[in-house]
Amino acid sequence: MELRVLRYFLAVVDTGSMTAAAARVHVAQPSVSRQLRSLERELGAELLARTSSGVRLTAAGRRFVPIARDLTQRAARGTELLHAVSGQGPLQLRVACPASTITHLVAPFVADRGALFADARSSEPGQVYDRLTAGEVDIGISTSPPPGGMAARRLGGRDISVQVPGDHPLAREGSGALDLASLLDHPVIVSGRTSAVRRTLDNALYEQGTPLRPAFEPQSEAMAQALAAAGHGACVVVDHPQFGLSRRALASLGRPLAISLYAGWDPEHYARDEIDAVVGDLSRWLTANGGGRKPGSRPADGGADREATDGGG
């Protein structure tokens, strides 16, 4: 089984036709067709059903697609590693994480430290480790611990803050941490129940026997901040302030409210030692930079800048 033929097969899958696939891989269409017939004979199964209108995957072909992708991805990563070891090129790691984690953690880390991350792919929190398992990325970062069997590291805690316009009563009360009980005297804007911020908030309120009835439940923290800036309430988020909002740390029963970020990776990964090193460096950098602050940036209200990177995990 040759890797180039697997790439031909995946090109057909991705483009939907032999002709388009041949153009993508820069090989004559009859040659692509012959090579795929040879692959089917080797596997003992028909992968593609040829019709007058084009080609479609058979049941066997659908099952073979993830195998072909895994084999070609592993071959590409192995080539990268050997090039890096031999000095022919850098080791390039790919990470999956929520969009705000890219903005407030991964990108500033790469800019500051010249880290090995070649790409950061935006993912919903619940899909981060799925993409890692599928071999699309080398590292997953989310607000939930990785599933069993993965190598894992807790990167650090992310403080949850209340953000309001400067003329809001909560902004005028002071710059110290705001107790959760005081927040409930105002309309609250917070993301839905699947987010890490919301789960933390609900758990803290459960301890106090007080349910939360948000005024708004946007999926995006940026939208929560926009609603707060428009005067619809106090938003509870982990992102950096924007739209002129001021922030105050949020506490419950005297304890700061925070979420955690975790990194996960395959313990058998060919670059596991390098991954372990860069994840450790990321954790130390995160602590040293006050929770993911962009190098050289200042908090919006002049207070301690310890916003978190992701409210959705």
ChimeraX attribute file (.defattr): number of C-alpha atoms within 10 A of each C-alpha:
attribute: neighborCount
match mode: 1-to-1
recipient: residues
	/A:1	9
	/A:2	9
	/A:3	12
	/A:4	12
	/A:5	16
	/A:6	20
	/A:7	17
	/A:8	22
	/A:9	25
	/A:10	19
	/A:11	20
	/A:12	25
	/A:13	19
	/A:14	11
	/A:15	14
	/A:16	15
	/A:17	17
	/A:18	22
	/A:19	17
	/A:20	15
	/A:21	24
	/A:22	20
	/A:23	13
	/A:24	13
	/A:25	15
	/A:26	11
	/A:27	13
	/A:28	13
	/A:29	17
	/A:30	12
	/A:31	11
	/A:32	22
	/A:33	18
	/A:34	11
	/A:35	18
	/A:36	20
	/A:37	16
	/A:38	14
	/A:39	19
	/A:40	15
	/A:41	12
	/A:42	10
	/A:43	11
	/A:44	9
	/A:45	14
	/A:46	17
	/A:47	24
	/A:48	21
	/A:49	12
	/A:50	14
	/A:51	8
	/A:52	5
	/A:53	7
	/A:54	12
	/A:55	16
	/A:56	17
	/A:57	18
	/A:58	15
	/A:59	13
	/A:60	12
	/A:61	19
	/A:62	14
	/A:63	12
	/A:64	16
	/A:65	16
	/A:66	14
	/A:67	13
	/A:68	18
	/A:69	18
	/A:70	15
	/A:71	14
	/A:72	18
	/A:73	16
	/A:74	16
	/A:75	13
	/A:76	11
	/A:77	20
	/A:78	15
	/A:79	13
	/A:80	18
	/A:81	20
	/A:82	14
	/A:83	14
	/A:84	14
	/A:85	12
	/A:86	10
	/A:87	10
	/A:88	11
	/A:89	12
	/A:90	15
	/A:91	20
	/A:92	16
	/A:93	21
	/A:94	16
	/A:95	25
	/A:96	28
	/A:97	27
	/A:98	25
	/A:99	19
	/A:100	21
	/A:101	25
	/A:102	21
	/A:103	19
	/A:104	20
	/A:105	22
	/A:106	25
	/A:107	19
	/A:108	19
	/A:109	23
	/A:110	14
	/A:111	11
	/A:112	12
	/A:113	12
	/A:114	10
	/A:115	19
	/A:116	15
	/A:117	19
	/A:118	12
	/A:119	15
	/A:120	21
	/A:121	16
	/A:122	16
	/A:123	20
	/A:124	14
	/A:125	24
	/A:126	17
	/A:127	17
	/A:128	26
	/A:129	27
	/A:130	17
	/A:131	19
	/A:132	22
	/A:133	16
	/A:134	14
	/A:135	18
	/A:136	17
	/A:137	22
	/A:138	24
	/A:139	27
	/A:140	29
	/A:141	31
	/A:142	30
	/A:143	27
	/A:144	20
	/A:145	19
	/A:146	22
	/A:147	11
	/A:148	8
	/A:149	10
	/A:150	17
	/A:151	17
	/A:152	21
	/A:153	18
	/A:154	19
	/A:155	23
	/A:156	20
	/A:157	20
	/A:158	26
	/A:159	24
	/A:160	27
	/A:161	29
	/A:162	28
	/A:163	31
	/A:164	28
	/A:165	22
	/A:166	15
	/A:167	11
	/A:168	17
	/A:169	12
	/A:170	22
	/A:171	21
	/A:172	10
	/A:173	9
	/A:174	10
	/A:175	16
	/A:176	14
	/A:177	18
	/A:178	22
	/A:179	18
	/A:180	21
	/A:181	14
	/A:182	11
	/A:183	17
	/A:184	16
	/A:185	9
	/A:186	14
	/A:187	17
	/A:188	21
	/A:189	26
	/A:190	30
	/A:191	24
	/A:192	17
	/A:193	15
	/A:194	14
	/A:195	19
	/A:196	24
	/A:197	28
	/A:198	22
	/A:199	18
	/A:200	16
	/A:201	24
	/A:202	16
	/A:203	13
	/A:204	19
	/A:205	17
	/A:206	12
	/A:207	11
	/A:208	13
	/A:209	9
	/A:210	13
	/A:211	14
	/A:212	14
	/A:213	12
	/A:214	17
	/A:215	15
	/A:216	19
	/A:217	18
	/A:218	15
	/A:219	16
	/A:220	16
	/A:221	23
	/A:222	18
	/A:223	17
	/A:224	25
	/A:225	31
	/A:226	17
	/A:227	19
	/A:228	25
	/A:229	22
	/A:230	12
	/A:231	14
	/A:232	18
	/A:233	23
	/A:234	31
	/A:235	31
	/A:236	28
	/A:237	30
	/A:238	27
	/A:239	25
	/A:240	26
	/A:241	21
	/A:242	16
	/A:243	15
	/A:244	15
	/A:245	23
	/A:246	25
	/A:247	34
	/A:248	24
	/A:249	25
	/A:250	26
	/A:251	23
	/A:252	18
	/A:253	12
	/A:254	11
	/A:255	11
	/A:256	17
	/A:257	22
	/A:258	21
	/A:259	23
	/A:260	21
	/A:261	22
	/A:262	20
	/A:263	28
	/A:264	28
	/A:265	25
	/A:266	19
	/A:267	15
	/A:268	10
	/A:269	15
	/A:270	14
	/A:271	17
	/A:272	15
	/A:273	11
	/A:274	14
	/A:275	21
	/A:276	19
	/A:277	11
	/A:278	16
	/A:279	22
	/A:280	16
	/A:281	15
	/A:282	22
	/A:283	20
	/A:284	13
	/A:285	18
	/A:286	22
	/A:287	15
	/A:288	11
	/A:289	16
	/A:290	16
	/A:291	23
	/A:292	29
	/A:293	24
	/A:294	19
	/A:295	11
	/A:296	6
	/A:297	8
	/A:298	12
	/A:299	16
	/A:300	16
	/A:301	16
	/A:302	10
	/A:303	14
	/A:304	15
	/A:305	22
	/A:306	22
	/A:307	26
	/A:308	29
	/A:309	31
	/A:310	30
	/A:311	30
	/A:312	28
	/A:313	25
